[in-house]
Amino acid sequence: MVSTDRAHGFLVKPLGLDLDADLGKPSEKTITPDTAGTFPAICDHYCGSGHGNMKMTVIVE
């Protein structure tokens, strides 16, 4: 994951995933989920006026 505008966070609590996405610096983390499903993800670093609307979904099949 890499940010193209400012620092962000990528948090998926149910999967134990907490990744920092710094401006222009690639970050990666490999996980092996043991459960399929749809999991909520959020940006957990304040990143500006649209921060509260940065809600995402991770799908594990």
The first five atom37 places (N, CA, C, CB, O) and aatype in JSON, in Angstrom:
{
  "aatype": [12, 19, 15, 16, 3, 1, 0, 8, 7, 13, 10, 19, 11, 14, 10, 7, 10, 3, 10, 3, 0, 3, 10, 7, 11, 14, 15, 6, 11, 16, 9, 16, 14, 3, 16, 0, 7, 16, 13, 14, 0, 9, 4, 3, 8, 18, 4, 7, 15, 7, 8, 7, 2, 12, 11, 12, 16, 19, 9, 19, 6],
  "atom_mask": [
    [1, 1, 1, 1, 1],
    [1, 1, 1, 1, 1],
    [1, 1, 1, 1, 1],
    [1, 1, 1, 1, 1],
    [1, 1, 1, 1, 1],
    [1, 1, 1, 1, 1],
    [1, 1, 1, 1, 1],
    [1, 1, 1, 1, 1],
    [1, 1, 1, 0, 1],
    [1, 1, 1, 1, 1],
    [1, 1, 1, 1, 1],
    [1, 1, 1, 1, 1],
    [1, 1, 1, 1, 1],
    [1, 1, 1, 1, 1],
    [1, 1, 1, 1, 1],
    [1, 1, 1, 0, 1],
    [1, 1, 1, 1, 1],
    [1, 1, 1, 1, 1],
    [1, 1, 1, 1, 1],
    [1, 1, 1, 1, 1],
    [1, 1, 1, 1, 1],
    [1, 1, 1, 1, 1],
    [1, 1, 1, 1, 1],
    [1, 1, 1, 0, 1],
    [1, 1, 1, 1, 1],
    [1, 1, 1, 1, 1],
    [1, 1, 1, 1, 1],
    [1, 1, 1, 1, 1],
    [1, 1, 1, 1, 1],
    [1, 1, 1, 1, 1],
    [1, 1, 1, 1, 1],
    [1, 1, 1, 1, 1],
    [1, 1, 1, 1, 1],
    [1, 1, 1, 1, 1],
    [1, 1, 1, 1, 1],
    [1, 1, 1, 1, 1],
    [1, 1, 1, 0, 1],
    [1, 1, 1, 1, 1],
    [1, 1, 1, 1, 1],
    [1, 1, 1, 1, 1],
    [1, 1, 1, 1, 1],
    [1, 1, 1, 1, 1],
    [1, 1, 1, 1, 1],
    [1, 1, 1, 1, 1],
    [1, 1, 1, 1, 1],
    [1, 1, 1, 1, 1],
    [1, 1, 1, 1, 1],
    [1, 1, 1, 0, 1],
    [1, 1, 1, 1, 1],
    [1, 1, 1, 0, 1],
    [1, 1, 1, 1, 1],
    [1, 1, 1, 0, 1],
    [1, 1, 1, 1, 1],
    [1, 1, 1, 1, 1],
    [1, 1, 1, 1, 1],
    [1, 1, 1, 1, 1],
    [1, 1, 1, 1, 1],
    [1, 1, 1, 1, 1],
    [1, 1, 1, 1, 1],
    [1, 1, 1, 1, 1],
    [1, 1, 1, 1, 1]
  ],
  "atom_positions": [
    [[0.85, -1.14, 0.0], [0.0, 0.0, 0.0], [0.91, 1.22, 0.0], [-0.98, -0.01, 1.21], [1.93, 1.24, 0.68]],
    [[0.52, 2.23, -0.77], [1.26, 3.48, -0.8], [0.27, 4.64, -0.92], [2.29, 3.51, -1.97], [-0.7, 4.56, -1.68]],
    [[0.51, 5.69, -0.19], [-0.35, 6.86, -0.27], [0.21, 7.83, -1.3], [-0.48, 7.55, 1.11], [1.43, 7.97, -1.45]],
    [[-0.68, 8.49, -2.0], [-0.25, 9.47, -3.0], [-0.58, 10.9, -2.58], [-0.9, 9.17, -4.33], [-0.32, 11.84, -3.33]],
    [[-1.15, 11.08, -1.37], [-1.48, 12.44, -0.95], [-0.97, 12.82, 0.43], [-2.96, 12.62, -0.98], [-0.45, 13.92, 0.6]],
    [[-1.09, 11.95, 1.41], [-0.64, 12.22, 2.79], [-0.64, 10.9, 3.53], [-1.55, 13.29, 3.51], [-1.06, 9.89, 2.98]],
    [[-0.18, 10.9, 4.77], [-0.16, 9.67, 5.56], [-1.58, 9.22, 5.9], [0.66, 9.87, 6.85], [-2.45, 10.03, 6.23]],
    [[-1.78, 7.94, 5.81], [-3.05, 7.3, 6.17], [-2.73, 6.07, 7.01], [-3.9, 6.92, 4.89], [-1.59, 5.63, 7.07]],
    [[-3.74, 5.55, 7.64], [-3.62, 4.27, 8.33], [-4.66, 3.33, 7.74], [0.0, 0.0, 0.0], [-5.7, 3.77, 7.27]],
    [[-4.37, 2.04, 7.77], [-5.31, 1.04, 7.27], [-5.48, 0.03, 8.38], [-4.8, 0.37, 5.93], [-4.59, -0.78, 8.64]],
    [[-6.64, 0.08, 9.04], [-6.9, -0.76, 10.19], [-8.08, -1.69, 9.9], [-7.18, 0.08, 11.44], [-9.17, -1.24, 9.56]],
    [[-7.82, -2.98, 10.05], [-8.86, -4.0, 9.93], [-8.75, -4.84, 11.21], [-8.7, -4.91, 8.61], [-8.08, -5.87, 11.24]],
    [[-9.41, -4.38, 12.26], [-9.27, -5.02, 13.58], [-9.56, -6.52, 13.58], [-10.2, -4.35, 14.55], [-8.78, -7.28, 14.16]],
    [[-10.64, -6.98, 12.94], [-10.94, -8.41, 13.0], [-9.85, -9.29, 12.38], [-12.25, -8.68, 12.31], [-9.75, -10.48, 12.7]],
    [[-9.03, -8.72, 11.51], [-7.96, -9.49, 10.86], [-6.59, -9.21, 11.49], [-7.92, -9.17, 9.37], [-5.58, -9.77, 11.06]],
    [[-6.57, -8.35, 12.49], [-5.3, -8.01, 13.13], [-4.36, -7.24, 12.21], [0.0, 0.0, 0.0], [-3.14, -7.34, 12.34]],
    [[-4.92, -6.48, 11.29], [-4.13, -5.75, 10.31], [-4.12, -4.27, 10.65], [-4.67, -5.97, 8.88], [-5.17, -3.63, 10.7]],
    [[-2.93, -3.71, 10.87], [-2.75, -2.29, 11.16], [-1.53, -1.84, 10.37], [-2.59, -2.02, 12.71], [-0.39, -2.15, 10.73]],
    [[-1.77, -1.11, 9.28], [-0.71, -0.75, 8.35], [-0.67, 0.76, 8.18], [-0.92, -1.44, 6.98], [-1.7, 1.41, 8.04]],
    [[0.53, 1.31, 8.2], [0.71, 2.73, 7.92], [0.97, 2.91, 6.43], [1.86, 3.33, 8.76], [1.8, 2.21, 5.85]],
    [[0.28, 3.85, 5.82], [0.48, 4.18, 4.41], [1.05, 5.59, 4.36], [-0.87, 4.07, 3.57], [0.3, 6.57, 4.34]],
    [[2.37, 5.69, 4.33], [3.03, 6.98, 4.31], [3.16, 7.5, 2.88], [4.4, 6.9, 4.97], [3.24, 6.72, 1.93]],
    [[3.17, 8.79, 2.75], [3.26, 9.43, 1.44], [4.5, 8.95, 0.68], [3.28, 10.96, 1.59], [5.63, 9.18, 1.11]],
    [[4.26, 8.29, -0.44], [5.33, 7.87, -1.34], [6.19, 6.72, -0.86], [0.0, 0.0, 0.0], [7.17, 6.37, -1.53]],
    [[5.87, 6.12, 0.29], [6.67, 5.01, 0.81], [5.81, 3.74, 0.84], [7.22, 5.34, 2.22], [4.88, 3.65, 1.64]],
    [[6.11, 2.78, 0.01], [5.33, 1.54, 0.01], [5.43, 0.79, 1.34], [5.79, 0.63, -1.13], [6.51, 0.71, 1.94]],
    [[4.31, 0.25, 1.8], [4.23, -0.6, 2.99], [3.53, -1.87, 2.6], [3.49, 0.12, 4.17], [2.63, -1.86, 1.76]],
    [[3.92, -2.96, 3.19], [3.21, -4.2, 2.93], [3.22, -5.09, 4.15], [3.81, -4.94, 1.73], [4.12, -5.01, 4.99]],
    [[2.22, -5.93, 4.23], [2.13, -6.9, 5.3], [1.33, -8.08, 4.76], [1.47, -6.29, 6.59], [0.26, -7.89, 4.19]],
    [[1.84, -9.25, 4.95], [1.15, -10.46, 4.52], [0.39, -11.03, 5.72], [2.15, -11.51, 3.94], [0.94, -11.19, 6.81]],
    [[-0.87, -11.33, 5.49], [-1.67, -11.97, 6.53], [-2.3, -13.23, 5.93], [-2.77, -11.0, 7.09], [-2.47, -13.33, 4.72]],
    [[-2.62, -14.16, 6.79], [-3.31, -15.38, 6.37], [-4.56, -15.52, 7.24], [-2.38, -16.65, 6.5], [-4.52, -16.14, 8.3]],
    [[-5.67, -14.94, 6.76], [-6.91, -15.02, 7.55], [-7.38, -16.46, 7.69], [-8.0, -14.17, 6.9], [-7.23, -17.26, 6.77]],
    [[-7.94, -16.78, 8.85], [-8.46, -18.13, 9.05], [-9.97, -18.19, 8.89], [-8.08, -18.63, 10.43], [-10.58, -19.24, 9.08]],
    [[-10.57, -17.06, 8.53], [-12.02, -16.99, 8.37], [-12.37, -16.18, 7.13], [-12.68, -16.38, 9.61], [-11.82, -15.1, 6.9]],
    [[-13.28, -16.71, 6.33], [-13.8, -15.94, 5.19], [-14.85, -14.97, 5.7], [-14.38, -16.87, 4.08], [-15.49, -15.22, 6.73]],
    [[-15.04, -13.88, 4.98], [-16.08, -12.95, 5.38], [-15.81, -11.55, 4.86], [0.0, 0.0, 0.0], [-14.88, -11.32, 4.09]],
    [[-16.63, -10.63, 5.3], [-16.52, -9.23, 4.95], [-16.18, -8.47, 6.23], [-17.85, -8.69, 4.28], [-16.88, -8.58, 7.23]],
    [[-15.09, -7.69, 6.17], [-14.57, -7.05, 7.37], [-14.46, -5.54, 7.16], [-13.21, -7.64, 7.74], [-13.99, -5.09, 6.12]],
    [[-14.89, -4.76, 8.15], [-14.78, -3.3, 8.03], [-13.34, -2.86, 8.18], [-15.67, -2.61, 9.07], [-12.59, -3.41, 8.99]],
    [[-12.95, -1.85, 7.41], [-11.63, -1.25, 7.49], [-11.79, 0.26, 7.58], [-10.75, -1.66, 6.26], [-12.71, 0.83, 6.99]],
    [[-10.89, 0.9, 8.3], [-10.92, 2.35, 8.42], [-9.52, 2.93, 8.27], [-11.53, 2.77, 9.77], [-8.53, 2.22, 8.4]],
    [[-9.46, 4.21, 7.99], [-8.22, 4.96, 8.08], [-8.11, 5.39, 9.54], [-8.19, 6.21, 7.09], [-8.99, 6.08, 10.05]],
    [[-7.03, 4.97, 10.22], [-6.91, 5.3, 11.65], [-5.86, 6.38, 11.93], [-6.57, 4.06, 12.43], [-5.38, 6.51, 13.06]],
    [[-5.51, 7.16, 10.91], [-4.67, 8.35, 11.08], [-5.47, 9.54, 10.56], [-3.29, 8.21, 10.32], [-5.96, 9.51, 9.43]],
    [[-5.6, 10.58, 11.38], [-6.35, 11.73, 10.9], [-5.64, 12.28, 9.65], [-6.47, 12.84, 12.01], [-4.45, 12.58, 9.69]],
    [[-6.38, 12.4, 8.56], [-5.78, 12.75, 7.27], [-6.44, 13.94, 6.59], [-5.83, 11.57, 6.35], [-6.15, 14.23, 5.43]],
    [[-7.32, 14.63, 7.29], [-7.95, 15.8, 6.7], [-9.46, 15.76, 6.83], [0.0, 0.0, 0.0], [-10.02, 14.91, 7.54]],
    [[-10.12, 16.68, 6.16], [-11.56, 16.86, 6.31], [-12.4, 15.66, 5.9], [-12.0, 18.05, 5.53], [-13.51, 15.5, 6.41]],
    [[-11.94, 14.82, 5.01], [-12.7, 13.65, 4.58], [-12.41, 12.41, 5.39], [0.0, 0.0, 0.0], [-12.92, 11.33, 5.08]],
    [[-11.6, 12.55, 6.43], [-11.17, 11.39, 7.22], [-12.33, 10.54, 7.73], [-10.34, 11.85, 8.39], [-12.29, 9.31, 7.64]],
    [[-13.35, 11.17, 8.26], [-14.48, 10.44, 8.84], [-15.26, 9.61, 7.84], [0.0, 0.0, 0.0], [-16.03, 8.73, 8.23]],
    [[-15.09, 9.87, 6.56], [-15.8, 9.12, 5.52], [-14.95, 8.01, 4.89], [-16.27, 10.06, 4.43], [-15.39, 7.37, 3.93]],
    [[-13.76, 7.79, 5.41], [-12.88, 6.78, 4.83], [-13.18, 5.41, 5.43], [-11.39, 7.14, 5.05], [-12.41, 4.89, 6.24]],
    [[-14.28, 4.86, 5.04], [-14.68, 3.54, 5.5], [-14.56, 2.58, 4.32], [-16.13, 3.55, 6.1], [-15.04, 2.87, 3.23]],
    [[-13.93, 1.46, 4.55], [-13.66, 0.49, 3.49], [-14.1, -0.89, 3.94], [-12.15, 0.49, 3.11], [-14.44, -1.1, 5.11]],
    [[-14.09, -1.81, 3.01], [-14.43, -3.19, 3.29], [-13.37, -4.1, 2.69], [-15.83, -3.52, 2.74], [-12.96, -3.93, 1.54]],
    [[-12.93, -5.08, 3.49], [-12.01, -6.09, 3.0], [-12.8, -7.39, 2.89], [-10.76, -6.25, 3.95], [-13.47, -7.8, 3.84]],
    [[-12.72, -8.03, 1.74], [-13.44, -9.29, 1.51], [-12.43, -10.42, 1.45], [-14.29, -9.24, 0.2], [-11.5, -10.38, 0.65]],
    [[-12.61, -11.41, 2.31], [-11.78, -12.6, 2.33], [-12.62, -13.76, 1.84], [-11.2, -12.88, 3.77], [-13.68, -14.06, 2.4]],
    [[-12.15, -14.4, 0.79], [-12.92, -15.53, 0.22], [-12.28, -16.85, 0.56], [-13.04, -15.39, -1.3], [-12.79, -17.9, 0.16]]
  ]
}
